[in-house]
Amino acid sequence: MQTNYPEDLRSVIADEIGKAERRYTPGEIERRIAAVSGIPVRTARKMIREMIRENRLAYTQQLGHTFIETSYRQAVDVGEKIVLTPPDIDYNPPPGGIRIRIAAGAAFGMGDHPTTRISLRLVAWTLREYFPFSDSSATRAIDIGCGSGVLAIGACLLGIEEAVAVDIDACARDEAGKNARLNNLDDRIRISGEDAGSVSGPFHLVLANLRYPTLAALSTTIRNFASPGAALVFSGFRENELQGLLEAYPPESFTFLKALSENSWCGAVLQYGQSDLPCAKKEKRG
């Protein structure tokens, strides 16, 4: 029997779980919701179980422990009119929006982590508000450490002509290939197990959702294959690492355009080479 609890309390639960820096066990999230909402723990437990039945939340298991996380068995709006969905549900994107079909798997990039959402929003902003290449029929993107392939897929659906999705993990490559086919992009996305430094450019859009040390170390590699004026969309680092990342991409060669953050995670857009284009919305470094 369904109990119709107020939707705003459901939103509190969804926000607490979706924005958490770590996963909660059932007991932990029940106590936290009770504390922030002023409802009894037993009521919080009933609401959470109801949201699990509705596929808004889901139980996950790891190393013998049970956690409650956001369910990705439904459409997930990540912002900028981009929606991630399982492949087998009916969904029509909003006007001017895109739907990315992603099958559940082990590879990173299901939309359940802030860095994936940040990356997709920054890709949309970059291609809509700032992109110096007018001939979209010739644009190429590279997704370094592609995981599920979600960023390469998103870039192509947003207007990039073709992409190379690179990952050294064979499981990730297999899942990225399947997801490209789910989105009818297998003829526009090439999956590669090469080292990023071995891939031939030029690339007009560089995507990398990786941790800070790896992003910093890629500076020279990216210089070698990025087209002059290329946009670089980085995520996977913490807010307090942004300045260090910008120091690895010095202003003599890279222009800082924009940053976004969510739940202490951060993403940034840079341009390789200076640009005097009026559409470039630049933000101050540091």
Backbone bond lengths (Angstrom), bond angles and torsions (degrees), N, CA, C in turn:
res aa  C-N    CA-C-N  psi(-1)  N-CA   C-N-CA  omega(-1)  CA-C   N-CA-C  phi
1 M - - - 1.469 - - 1.523 109.73 -
2 Q 1.328 117.63 127.67 1.459 121.28 -177.43 1.520 110.43 -85.74
3 T 1.322 115.95 134.92 1.454 122.04 174.39 1.512 108.21 -104.08
4 N 1.330 117.15 127.95 1.452 120.27 -174.64 1.526 110.70 -88.47
5 Y 1.315 116.08 81.73 1.449 120.76 175.90 1.523 109.41 -74.48
6 P 1.344 117.54 153.90 1.471 119.84 -179.38 1.515 111.52 -57.00
7 E 1.338 115.58 139.10 1.456 120.62 -177.56 1.512 111.42 -63.42
8 D 1.348 118.67 -29.37 1.451 118.72 -178.52 1.525 111.39 -66.87
9 L 1.339 117.59 -31.23 1.461 119.97 175.53 1.529 110.91 -70.96
10 R 1.317 116.51 -34.64 1.459 119.60 174.77 1.530 109.64 -63.51
11 S 1.327 116.59 -39.30 1.463 120.15 178.73 1.523 111.41 -64.61
12 V 1.333 116.32 -36.73 1.469 119.84 176.75 1.524 109.95 -60.41
13 I 1.316 116.75 -45.07 1.463 120.92 179.68 1.524 110.33 -63.26
14 A 1.334 116.66 -47.79 1.464 120.14 -179.45 1.521 111.51 -60.35
15 D 1.347 116.69 -41.20 1.466 120.17 -179.46 1.520 111.65 -68.36
16 E 1.315 116.89 -42.70 1.470 120.21 -179.08 1.521 111.15 -61.25
17 I 1.325 117.05 -39.67 1.468 121.11 -179.23 1.525 110.54 -78.16
18 G 1.334 116.75 -44.54 1.460 120.22 -175.90 1.513 113.82 -67.88
19 K 1.339 118.05 -29.24 1.457 121.23 -175.74 1.533 112.92 -102.26
20 A 1.318 116.68 2.35 1.464 119.74 -178.03 1.525 111.61 -67.94
21 E 1.329 116.13 144.99 1.459 120.72 177.76 1.520 112.06 -78.80
22 R 1.322 116.57 -14.35 1.463 120.49 177.18 1.519 108.03 -141.29
23 R 1.329 115.78 168.69 1.461 119.67 178.95 1.529 110.57 -83.67
24 Y 1.318 115.94 145.80 1.453 122.13 179.30 1.527 111.00 -103.17
25 T 1.330 116.34 141.12 1.453 120.49 167.62 1.528 107.73 -75.27
26 P 1.336 118.31 163.44 1.471 119.13 179.28 1.525 112.89 -54.84
27 G 1.331 117.38 -45.90 1.459 119.83 -179.56 1.516 112.49 -62.52
28 E 1.325 116.98 -40.05 1.465 120.88 -179.79 1.518 112.14 -63.56
29 I 1.337 116.97 -46.36 1.457 118.85 -177.31 1.532 110.63 -71.61
30 E 1.321 117.73 -33.97 1.470 119.46 176.84 1.523 110.70 -60.90
31 R 1.322 117.30 -45.47 1.474 120.75 -179.87 1.520 111.19 -67.74
32 R 1.340 116.68 -37.58 1.458 119.16 -179.55 1.527 111.22 -67.19
33 I 1.324 117.00 -43.65 1.461 120.25 179.39 1.520 110.37 -63.75
34 A 1.324 116.50 -41.04 1.463 119.84 177.44 1.527 111.06 -60.21
35 A 1.327 116.34 -39.77 1.459 120.63 -177.93 1.529 111.92 -69.38
36 V 1.338 117.57 -44.24 1.471 119.85 -175.27 1.527 112.21 -79.85
37 S 1.342 117.40 -22.37 1.460 120.15 -175.80 1.520 113.56 -106.57
38 G 1.326 117.06 -14.24 1.454 120.14 -179.46 1.510 114.11 74.23
39 I 1.330 117.25 23.02 1.460 120.86 178.09 1.523 108.93 -106.26
40 P 1.317 118.11 159.10 1.467 119.89 178.33 1.525 111.75 -64.41
41 V 1.324 116.40 150.85 1.464 120.87 178.25 1.523 110.49 -57.47
42 R 1.336 116.92 -39.21 1.458 119.79 -179.50 1.528 111.39 -62.38
43 T 1.327 117.12 -37.09 1.462 120.62 177.25 1.523 110.86 -68.19
44 A 1.330 116.33 -42.11 1.466 120.38 176.81 1.518 110.35 -58.87
45 R 1.337 116.56 -41.91 1.465 120.73 -179.69 1.537 110.52 -61.64
46 K 1.345 117.28 -43.36 1.456 120.87 179.53 1.522 111.32 -63.35
47 M 1.331 116.43 -41.83 1.462 119.76 -179.65 1.522 111.26 -64.67
48 I 1.327 115.93 -42.65 1.464 120.17 179.96 1.520 110.60 -63.22
49 R 1.316 117.51 -44.02 1.459 120.61 179.43 1.520 111.26 -63.75
50 E 1.336 116.06 -36.70 1.455 119.03 177.76 1.531 110.90 -65.45
51 M 1.325 116.62 -40.64 1.467 120.53 178.84 1.525 111.49 -67.59
52 I 1.326 117.34 -28.47 1.468 120.58 174.56 1.526 109.65 -68.53
53 R 1.334 117.71 -42.50 1.464 120.50 178.10 1.531 111.42 -62.76
54 E 1.333 116.04 -29.81 1.459 120.69 -179.84 1.528 112.66 -84.77
55 N 1.343 116.73 0.40 1.469 121.52 -177.17 1.525 113.43 68.67
56 R 1.321 117.66 19.54 1.462 120.04 174.42 1.527 110.67 -85.11
57 L 1.328 116.37 -27.94 1.459 123.16 174.99 1.517 107.99 -128.13
58 A 1.336 115.70 165.14 1.468 119.45 -179.38 1.521 109.70 -149.85
59 Y 1.342 115.12 148.40 1.458 120.77 170.36 1.530 108.75 -80.47
60 T 1.329 116.39 137.88 1.458 121.03 171.91 1.523 108.35 -128.20
61 Q 1.323 115.14 156.16 1.464 120.89 -176.88 1.518 109.82 -123.88
62 Q 1.322 116.35 139.34 1.457 120.69 172.27 1.527 109.16 -155.12
63 L 1.321 114.73 126.38 1.467 122.15 176.81 1.527 112.50 51.34
64 G 1.320 115.24 41.72 1.456 120.40 176.43 1.516 114.91 80.69
65 H 1.336 118.19 3.46 1.459 122.12 179.87 1.525 109.97 -109.94
66 T 1.334 115.97 146.79 1.455 122.17 178.74 1.520 109.56 -106.39
67 F 1.329 115.94 134.32 1.455 121.65 178.14 1.523 109.38 -127.15
68 I 1.331 115.69 161.84 1.461 121.48 173.20 1.511 107.77 -115.48
69 E 1.342 115.92 125.99 1.456 121.41 -177.84 1.523 109.77 -135.39
70 T 1.319 115.20 169.53 1.464 120.26 174.98 1.524 109.50 -60.64
71 S 1.316 116.38 136.40 1.455 120.58 177.80 1.512 110.03 -84.52
72 Y 1.318 115.45 135.19 1.460 119.77 175.72 1.521 110.39 -110.06
73 R 1.339 113.93 32.90 1.452 120.47 170.35 1.522 110.47 -95.29
74 Q 1.323 115.89 20.81 1.447 121.31 177.90 1.524 108.15 -145.48
75 A 1.328 116.29 171.96 1.460 120.04 178.33 1.521 110.36 -67.36
76 V 1.337 116.47 135.92 1.458 121.89 179.64 1.522 109.23 -123.63
77 D 1.330 116.07 116.55 1.460 121.96 179.17 1.527 108.13 -83.21
78 V 1.339 116.95 115.53 1.459 119.72 -178.90 1.522 111.92 -97.40
79 G 1.337 117.38 0.72 1.446 121.61 -179.45 1.517 111.42 104.83
80 E 1.351 115.71 166.60 1.463 122.49 179.66 1.537 112.11 55.87
81 K 1.345 116.46 31.27 1.465 123.00 179.52 1.536 112.27 60.83
82 I 1.333 115.88 31.00 1.468 121.43 175.83 1.515 107.68 -109.32
83 V 1.311 116.45 127.35 1.464 121.42 -178.34 1.519 109.10 -126.27
84 L 1.333 116.18 129.12 1.459 122.20 174.47 1.519 108.44 -97.43
85 T 1.327 116.29 135.20 1.462 119.59 178.84 1.520 110.31 -138.55
86 P 1.324 117.19 154.82 1.467 119.40 165.45 1.526 108.36 -60.88
87 P 1.306 117.81 158.02 1.471 119.32 -175.59 1.514 114.55 -72.34
88 D 1.339 117.70 -17.46 1.462 119.50 -169.13 1.522 114.13 -107.83
89 I 1.343 118.86 19.88 1.456 118.87 176.91 1.523 109.41 -113.50
90 D 1.336 115.29 153.56 1.460 120.55 176.86 1.521 109.20 -80.93
91 Y 1.317 115.75 127.19 1.471 118.92 179.32 1.519 108.70 -159.22
92 N 1.321 116.28 134.15 1.455 122.09 174.49 1.518 108.32 -112.84
93 P 1.337 118.21 124.24 1.457 120.19 -178.98 1.513 111.27 -66.04
94 P 1.342 117.35 158.77 1.463 120.15 178.12 1.523 110.35 -67.38
95 P 1.320 118.09 161.30 1.476 120.24 177.90 1.530 111.03 -53.53
96 G 1.318 115.41 128.03 1.455 120.03 -178.90 1.515 114.20 79.39
97 G 1.335 117.22 2.23 1.457 120.96 -178.76 1.511 112.47 -101.86
98 I 1.329 115.20 176.36 1.463 120.67 178.24 1.519 110.04 -130.20
99 R 1.319 114.35 151.91 1.459 121.83 173.05 1.525 108.19 -112.42
100 I 1.342 115.81 129.07 1.460 121.27 175.85 1.520 107.69 -110.86
101 R 1.328 116.73 118.73 1.458 121.19 177.91 1.533 108.87 -88.25
102 I 1.324 116.20 123.08 1.457 121.73 -179.47 1.524 108.94 -130.64
103 A 1.321 117.02 122.19 1.459 121.13 178.63 1.522 109.64 -81.42
104 A 1.320 116.03 143.77 1.462 120.65 177.66 1.521 109.57 -60.79
105 G 1.314 116.54 136.04 1.458 120.55 -178.75 1.512 110.62 -166.29
106 A 1.317 115.82 -172.56 1.458 120.68 -177.70 1.518 113.29 -88.27
107 A 1.333 117.48 -18.86 1.467 120.56 -175.61 1.517 111.32 -72.75
108 F 1.335 115.68 147.74 1.462 121.85 -178.68 1.523 109.75 -71.79
109 G 1.358 115.80 143.20 1.456 120.66 175.77 1.509 113.53 114.92
110 M 1.338 116.71 45.62 1.455 121.43 179.27 1.529 111.78 -98.25
111 G 1.329 116.91 -1.03 1.455 120.25 -175.47 1.511 112.78 91.74
112 D 1.347 116.99 -1.62 1.456 120.87 -178.49 1.522 112.53 -89.84
113 H 1.327 117.78 6.45 1.455 120.54 178.07 1.523 108.70 -127.13
114 P 1.346 117.22 140.69 1.469 119.61 -178.08 1.518 113.84 -54.77
115 T 1.321 118.50 -34.42 1.470 119.24 -176.01 1.526 112.02 -66.74
116 T 1.329 117.68 -31.97 1.466 119.87 175.81 1.517 110.25 -66.73
117 R 1.326 116.38 -45.38 1.462 120.37 180.00 1.530 111.15 -64.33
118 I 1.341 116.21 -42.84 1.469 120.20 177.68 1.522 110.10 -59.16
119 S 1.330 116.51 -47.06 1.468 120.69 -178.15 1.518 111.57 -58.55
120 L 1.327 117.15 -46.61 1.459 120.58 -178.37 1.524 111.10 -64.45
121 R 1.322 117.48 -41.23 1.461 119.50 178.46 1.526 111.16 -64.05
122 L 1.327 116.59 -38.90 1.463 119.51 179.37 1.527 112.06 -70.17
123 V 1.324 116.99 -35.39 1.469 119.52 175.40 1.522 109.67 -61.99
124 A 1.333 116.83 -45.91 1.468 120.18 179.86 1.523 110.60 -61.75
125 W 1.326 117.03 -45.26 1.474 120.12 178.75 1.522 110.80 -59.99
126 T 1.320 116.69 -45.30 1.459 121.31 -177.23 1.516 111.39 -60.50
127 L 1.319 116.67 -47.91 1.460 120.10 -176.12 1.526 112.46 -73.98
128 R 1.338 116.53 -25.82 1.464 119.73 -179.94 1.531 112.04 -86.72
129 E 1.329 116.86 -45.98 1.460 121.22 -171.25 1.527 113.93 -99.05
130 Y 1.318 116.42 -27.51 1.461 118.77 -176.96 1.520 109.54 -148.72
131 F 1.296 115.52 115.20 1.460 120.13 173.39 1.518 106.37 -165.99
132 P 1.333 118.12 115.54 1.469 120.16 -171.16 1.519 115.27 -83.03
133 F 1.336 116.80 9.07 1.464 118.76 -176.95 1.524 108.80 -110.61
134 S 1.307 116.38 106.90 1.457 120.82 -173.69 1.519 112.64 -77.53
135 D 1.323 117.61 -25.82 1.464 121.06 -177.65 1.521 109.43 -91.48
136 S 1.340 116.03 89.72 1.466 119.95 -176.24 1.519 112.55 -66.94
137 S 1.333 117.38 -17.34 1.466 119.43 -178.70 1.525 112.09 -71.60
138 A 1.328 116.96 -9.81 1.463 119.55 -178.37 1.525 112.64 -118.65
139 T 1.331 118.23 9.31 1.462 120.26 -175.49 1.516 111.86 -83.79
140 R 1.342 114.92 142.99 1.462 122.13 179.54 1.520 109.96 -128.30
141 A 1.333 115.90 143.14 1.458 121.92 176.55 1.521 109.14 -123.77
142 I 1.325 115.45 153.80 1.456 121.27 171.03 1.518 107.94 -125.91
143 D 1.327 116.26 133.13 1.461 123.62 177.64 1.525 106.75 -111.41
144 I 1.338 116.45 104.97 1.462 122.18 -174.61 1.525 109.35 -89.08
145 G 1.338 116.23 121.97 1.462 120.05 -174.20 1.511 109.20 70.79
146 C 1.331 116.37 57.66 1.469 122.37 -164.55 1.515 114.45 -69.44
147 G 1.335 118.97 -22.91 1.461 119.39 -177.75 1.512 111.27 57.83
148 S 1.335 116.78 -122.90 1.464 121.47 -179.11 1.520 113.03 -71.26
149 G 1.339 117.45 -10.62 1.462 121.04 -177.29 1.505 114.07 86.69
150 V 1.323 117.22 7.84 1.459 120.82 -172.22 1.523 112.57 -62.19
151 L 1.331 118.74 -36.02 1.468 119.80 -177.72 1.519 111.39 -72.84
152 A 1.324 117.03 -41.89 1.458 119.91 176.61 1.526 110.32 -62.47
153 I 1.321 116.94 -41.12 1.462 121.39 178.71 1.520 110.15 -63.50
154 G 1.341 115.87 -47.85 1.455 119.60 179.37 1.516 112.12 -59.24
155 A 1.336 116.89 -42.93 1.467 120.44 -179.61 1.525 111.22 -61.18
156 C 1.330 117.00 -43.25 1.470 119.81 179.78 1.521 111.73 -67.20
157 L 1.322 117.66 -41.31 1.461 120.39 178.88 1.522 111.42 -66.38
158 L 1.335 116.83 -25.17 1.456 121.32 179.17 1.525 113.47 -89.44
159 G 1.343 117.69 -2.51 1.447 118.87 172.46 1.511 117.95 132.97
160 I 1.341 118.45 -12.28 1.460 119.93 176.41 1.531 108.98 -68.75
161 E 1.327 117.16 138.83 1.460 119.96 -174.94 1.516 112.73 -73.26
162 E 1.340 117.95 -46.83 1.462 119.58 -179.01 1.522 109.83 -147.69
163 A 1.329 115.54 156.81 1.459 120.57 -176.70 1.520 110.35 -141.72
164 V 1.333 114.49 152.04 1.457 122.51 170.41 1.515 107.29 -111.86
165 A 1.314 117.04 123.28 1.461 122.44 179.54 1.523 108.02 -106.27
166 V 1.329 116.37 115.02 1.460 122.36 -171.79 1.523 110.35 -110.24
167 D 1.328 116.32 131.82 1.468 120.53 174.15 1.521 108.42 -157.80
168 I 1.329 116.11 137.41 1.460 119.63 179.35 1.520 111.82 -80.54
169 D 1.326 117.41 -12.10 1.459 122.25 -179.13 1.527 109.59 -87.52
170 A 1.331 116.54 120.03 1.468 120.86 -177.17 1.523 111.73 -64.00
171 C 1.343 117.02 -35.18 1.472 120.56 178.15 1.521 110.10 -63.63
172 A 1.341 116.58 -43.87 1.461 120.29 178.73 1.525 110.66 -62.29
173 R 1.328 117.18 -42.12 1.464 119.85 179.94 1.520 111.18 -62.28
174 D 1.320 116.22 -41.05 1.467 120.07 179.60 1.529 110.39 -63.25
175 E 1.324 116.85 -44.97 1.464 120.00 -179.46 1.521 111.27 -68.49
176 A 1.333 117.29 -38.68 1.466 119.96 178.31 1.527 110.62 -62.70
177 G 1.335 116.78 -39.72 1.457 120.05 177.77 1.516 112.05 -63.80
178 K 1.333 116.81 -41.57 1.464 120.40 178.68 1.521 110.94 -65.01
179 N 1.340 115.93 -40.89 1.463 119.01 -179.56 1.532 111.23 -68.82
180 A 1.322 117.41 -35.14 1.469 119.80 175.43 1.530 110.12 -60.94
181 R 1.335 116.40 -41.48 1.476 119.77 178.95 1.524 111.09 -67.20
182 L 1.345 116.90 -37.25 1.463 119.76 178.75 1.522 111.69 -60.17
183 N 1.332 115.82 -29.85 1.465 120.83 -178.98 1.529 112.65 -100.25
184 N 1.350 115.47 13.72 1.475 121.72 178.62 1.524 111.79 57.37
185 L 1.332 115.42 39.49 1.468 120.47 -178.26 1.529 112.65 -121.62
186 D 1.324 117.24 13.98 1.463 118.65 -177.29 1.523 112.61 -65.67
187 D 1.345 117.88 -18.04 1.455 120.11 176.34 1.525 112.26 -88.88
188 R 1.345 116.90 -5.91 1.467 120.34 -178.97 1.525 113.06 -117.53
189 I 1.328 117.23 -11.35 1.459 121.24 179.85 1.521 109.07 -119.32
190 R 1.314 115.99 121.49 1.468 120.93 177.32 1.520 108.41 -102.34
191 I 1.326 116.17 126.73 1.459 121.94 179.48 1.520 108.67 -91.95
192 S 1.322 117.07 131.70 1.463 120.66 -174.66 1.522 110.93 -134.83
193 G 1.347 115.00 142.19 1.456 121.49 174.22 1.517 112.38 -100.91
194 E 1.333 116.16 8.65 1.461 120.39 179.91 1.526 110.88 -68.88
195 D 1.326 114.80 156.27 1.452 119.79 166.57 1.521 108.19 -64.83
196 A 1.340 117.19 143.08 1.461 120.19 -176.67 1.520 111.99 -55.82
197 G 1.325 116.90 -34.19 1.453 120.48 -179.08 1.513 113.82 -69.76
198 S 1.332 117.11 -13.05 1.464 120.82 -179.10 1.524 113.06 -96.61
199 V 1.329 117.04 -6.43 1.459 121.02 -177.98 1.523 109.36 -81.22
200 S 1.321 116.19 137.20 1.459 120.69 -178.76 1.524 111.86 -84.97
201 G 1.332 115.78 131.47 1.449 122.00 176.32 1.524 110.23 -90.77
202 P 1.319 118.89 -160.03 1.462 123.38 1.48 1.527 112.13 -83.45
203 F 1.345 114.92 157.15 1.460 121.48 176.13 1.526 108.55 -120.11
204 H 1.322 114.93 139.59 1.457 120.97 -178.70 1.522 111.92 -95.40
205 L 1.331 116.30 -18.23 1.465 122.10 178.41 1.518 107.67 -138.34
206 V 1.324 117.09 124.34 1.465 122.66 -179.86 1.525 107.86 -113.47
207 L 1.321 116.77 125.07 1.458 123.21 -177.91 1.522 109.19 -117.76
208 A 1.324 116.92 131.38 1.463 119.79 178.43 1.520 108.96 -153.49
209 N 1.325 116.13 110.52 1.465 122.74 175.11 1.530 106.54 -104.84
210 L 1.325 115.60 85.26 1.456 123.03 -171.76 1.528 109.14 -138.56
211 R 1.310 117.25 166.14 1.456 120.09 178.80 1.527 111.00 -73.03
212 Y 1.328 114.82 159.43 1.459 122.54 -172.48 1.533 114.85 -52.63
213 P 1.338 120.70 -48.33 1.473 118.17 -177.96 1.527 112.90 -59.62
214 T 1.331 116.53 -38.18 1.462 119.99 179.81 1.521 110.99 -69.28
215 L 1.329 116.93 -43.04 1.462 120.22 178.28 1.526 110.98 -60.44
216 A 1.326 116.44 -43.31 1.463 119.88 179.97 1.531 110.98 -63.39
217 A 1.332 116.22 -39.22 1.464 120.61 -177.62 1.526 112.54 -71.22
218 L 1.335 118.29 -17.26 1.468 121.69 -177.30 1.524 113.43 -82.16
219 S 1.315 118.21 -3.53 1.459 120.90 -173.22 1.524 112.73 -53.26
220 T 1.313 117.44 -50.01 1.459 120.25 -178.25 1.521 111.71 -66.15
221 T 1.331 116.83 -42.41 1.466 121.11 178.50 1.519 111.03 -57.54
222 I 1.326 116.46 -44.98 1.465 120.54 -178.04 1.520 111.29 -66.35
223 R 1.319 117.19 -37.25 1.467 119.57 176.08 1.530 110.95 -58.04
224 N 1.337 115.69 -33.15 1.465 119.76 -175.26 1.522 113.37 -74.15
225 F 1.355 117.84 -28.07 1.464 117.26 -177.17 1.531 114.75 -119.39
226 A 1.331 117.70 -4.91 1.461 119.23 -179.68 1.523 110.64 -78.86
227 S 1.326 115.31 136.29 1.454 120.22 174.92 1.529 109.14 -72.07
228 P 1.325 119.20 145.50 1.469 120.02 174.64 1.530 110.24 -54.17
229 G 1.317 116.31 127.07 1.456 121.25 -176.07 1.508 114.01 92.09
230 A 1.338 118.34 -1.43 1.465 121.63 -177.76 1.526 111.30 -60.45
231 A 1.324 115.59 144.51 1.458 121.75 174.79 1.526 109.32 -93.88
232 L 1.329 116.40 136.16 1.453 122.67 178.98 1.523 108.39 -114.57
233 V 1.313 117.15 121.67 1.462 122.11 178.19 1.518 108.21 -110.47
234 F 1.326 116.00 111.12 1.460 122.44 -177.24 1.528 109.76 -114.01
235 S 1.319 115.78 144.59 1.457 121.40 170.14 1.519 107.19 -153.84
236 G 1.346 115.87 176.06 1.451 120.07 179.68 1.512 113.38 105.42
237 F 1.322 117.51 4.12 1.459 121.02 -179.66 1.525 109.64 -117.97
238 R 1.314 115.73 165.40 1.459 121.56 -179.11 1.529 110.32 -86.60
239 E 1.337 115.32 159.03 1.460 120.14 -179.65 1.527 111.72 -55.35
240 N 1.346 116.54 -39.19 1.464 119.09 -177.70 1.528 113.15 -76.38
241 E 1.341 117.35 -0.50 1.462 121.34 176.95 1.530 112.65 -101.71
242 L 1.335 116.86 -4.64 1.462 120.17 -177.26 1.522 111.72 -59.11
243 Q 1.322 117.51 -45.65 1.450 119.57 -177.43 1.529 111.17 -62.55
244 G 1.321 116.65 -41.74 1.459 119.79 177.58 1.515 112.00 -62.55
245 L 1.324 116.50 -37.88 1.464 120.21 178.31 1.525 110.49 -64.61
246 L 1.329 116.77 -43.12 1.461 120.11 179.62 1.523 111.50 -64.52
247 E 1.316 116.98 -30.95 1.463 119.26 176.93 1.527 111.41 -69.03
248 A 1.336 116.72 -27.92 1.469 120.30 176.32 1.517 111.57 -76.24
249 Y 1.324 117.30 -17.29 1.465 123.77 177.55 1.539 107.35 -122.27
250 P 1.329 116.96 77.97 1.467 121.47 -169.10 1.520 113.21 -65.69
251 P 1.347 117.01 153.04 1.473 121.22 -174.72 1.519 114.42 -65.03
252 E 1.330 117.57 -15.65 1.463 119.18 175.88 1.530 111.28 -63.46
253 S 1.329 116.61 -27.31 1.465 120.84 -177.30 1.525 113.58 -120.89
254 F 1.330 117.67 -21.12 1.461 120.76 -173.45 1.538 110.04 -130.57
255 T 1.313 115.35 136.35 1.462 121.85 177.40 1.522 109.26 -106.54
256 F 1.322 116.52 127.14 1.458 122.03 177.80 1.521 109.00 -81.19
257 L 1.354 116.65 123.68 1.451 121.43 -175.67 1.520 113.66 -105.01
258 K 1.324 117.31 -42.64 1.461 118.59 -172.64 1.523 110.39 -164.87
259 A 1.335 116.51 151.69 1.469 121.92 173.50 1.523 109.40 -135.07
260 L 1.317 116.33 148.46 1.462 123.91 172.73 1.515 108.41 -132.34
261 S 1.319 116.20 151.54 1.463 119.32 175.63 1.517 109.52 -139.52
262 E 1.312 114.86 153.41 1.460 122.67 176.22 1.509 108.35 -151.39
263 N 1.321 115.28 119.89 1.460 120.56 174.35 1.528 111.95 56.05
264 S 1.341 115.90 43.16 1.469 126.74 177.89 1.527 113.86 75.52
265 W 1.344 118.21 -5.68 1.459 121.44 172.00 1.527 108.78 -86.55
266 C 1.315 116.62 155.11 1.463 120.15 -172.79 1.528 110.98 -137.68
267 G 1.323 115.17 155.52 1.454 122.44 172.81 1.513 108.83 -142.34
268 A 1.312 117.27 156.99 1.465 120.96 -177.43 1.518 110.53 -147.69
269 V 1.336 114.38 152.65 1.464 121.70 173.47 1.522 107.82 -114.84
270 L 1.321 115.94 128.95 1.453 122.23 175.02 1.523 108.42 -124.25
271 Q 1.330 115.41 160.98 1.462 120.54 173.67 1.510 108.67 -119.53
272 Y 1.314 115.33 135.63 1.463 120.65 177.06 1.517 108.56 -82.17
273 G 1.307 117.03 113.56 1.457 121.29 -176.28 1.511 110.60 92.05
274 Q 1.300 116.90 154.57 1.457 121.90 -179.19 1.523 110.46 -75.11
275 S 1.330 115.60 153.36 1.456 120.54 178.15 1.519 109.73 -139.10
276 D 1.324 116.52 136.11 1.457 121.67 174.92 1.527 111.63 -104.83
277 L 1.347 115.66 13.15 1.457 119.09 -179.14 1.523 110.11 -64.85
278 P 1.334 118.76 134.02 1.468 120.16 -178.26 1.510 113.50 -67.23
279 C 1.345 117.89 -17.95 1.461 119.34 -178.07 1.520 112.20 -82.16
280 A 1.305 118.10 -8.51 1.463 120.69 -179.41 1.520 109.93 -74.01
281 K 1.327 117.28 115.13 1.465 122.34 -179.59 1.520 108.61 -96.97
282 K 1.301 116.68 95.31 1.444 121.40 -172.89 1.526 111.33 -92.70
283 E 1.302 116.58 146.05 1.445 122.19 175.04 1.523 108.68 -116.98
284 K 1.316 115.05 158.17 1.458 119.84 -178.16 1.517 111.20 -70.73
285 R 1.312 115.16 140.24 1.462 120.07 172.99 1.517 109.65 -69.57
286 G 1.348 113.93 146.15 1.456 118.83 178.15 1.505 112.50 73.97
